[in-house]
Amino acid sequence: MIVAQVFAVVAGVALVVWTLGSAVKTVVVPRAVITILTRGHFVAIRKVFNLFAGPRKSFETRDRIMALYAPLALVSMPGTWVIMVLGGFTSIFWGTGVRPFTEAFATSGSSLLTLGFDRPPGTARIALGFVEAGIGLGLVSLMISYLPTIYGAFSRREALVGMLEVRAGIPPSPVELLTRYARIGWLERIDDDLFLRWESWFVDIEESHTSQPSLVFFRSPHPKRSWITAAGCVLDTAAITASTIDRPHNSSADIMLRSGFLALRRISEFFGIPFDPNPNPTDPIMVSRREFDLMCVELTAAGIPLRSDRDQAWRDFSGWRVNYDTVLIELCALTIAPPAKWSSDRMDQLQLPRLRFRRRRKV
């Protein structure tokens, strides 16, 4: 009996410490850290949502359902922590002599939820009750106090995504974006007006969407907008500008492209999406040469000067696109993004990736 009591106390302490570690790593540590508990929580809820948002349903239905996934998973996370702490202290109280098990459970629940209807006998057990009450309040307040940070990052992300609709339409299209810039005489200002802003946006996205991965699944206010399709549109625009448009070279497009594909790669790496970190410029991409040539016809019709050597322009465009081609479309599939040109419109060419996280991350 004594062995069982000691084991119950040790197991309870281990469960509580493990849960607190998970909470701190998930919410407080400012880098891409994930734990088994957090991963299991998000994956389990996603599987439930997948039952109601299957690929046979219309996008409008899937969008309405999936709009609830990230907020619900995030808000319910403290509930998982509370349940784990409740179980841990129930084991501890039972191991320290509170009998029967149901009484240990009632004592733990009374302390954790600060209800106060049950007080354990003995000073040591009362002290345990105080510790549990403090942990319960701390876990809930920890998440509540951090919600403004998460929604602040969401607002920063969506501000530029919303501005892109004015420039690139909805869903966003690189052809539409370049055509509008040419129409209003802003093509020469595209570096300062677009690429510099989105370079900073990608840096912010990489930090916020790996330290708080639930943000990846927060959907835009408008059902046809998405952070990932917006990213694809801007990256394709920069690749077209750097490879195909006849103008003096400007490094802003190059720097933004590198910032963008590195950000998408880091997010993909966090979710366990495989990609080639050093692709060959001649590797195949999911945009065909015919699609590229038709895009050139549209740009020419809009009066945008293009380079005469189309073969070299295609090679240059493909050489840029190969750096983000796979991760862009995989993230579109993972987030069930709305249809958009050259990104989510070709998700059916991939197997729908499972929601998963890398198991080992150094803190």
Secondary structure, 3 states (H helix, E strand, C coil): CHHHHHHHHHHHHHHHHHHHHHHHHHHHCCCCCCCHHHHHHHHHHHHHHHHHCCCCCCHHHHHHHHCCHHHHHHHHHHHHHHHHHHHHHHHHHHHCCCCCHHHHHHHHHHHHCCCCCCCCCCHHHHHHHHHHHHHHHHHHHHHHHHHHHHHHHHHHHHHHHHHHHHHHCCCCCHHHHHHHHHHCCCHHHHHHHHHHHHHHHHHHHHHHHHHCHHHHHCCCCCCCCCHHHHHHHHHHHHHHHHHCECCCCCHHHHHHHHHHHHHHHHHHHHCCCCCCCCCCCCCCCCCCHHHHHHHHHHHHHCCCCECCCHHHHHHHHHHHHCCCHHHHHHHHHHHCCCCCCCCHHHHHHCCCCCCCCCCCCCC
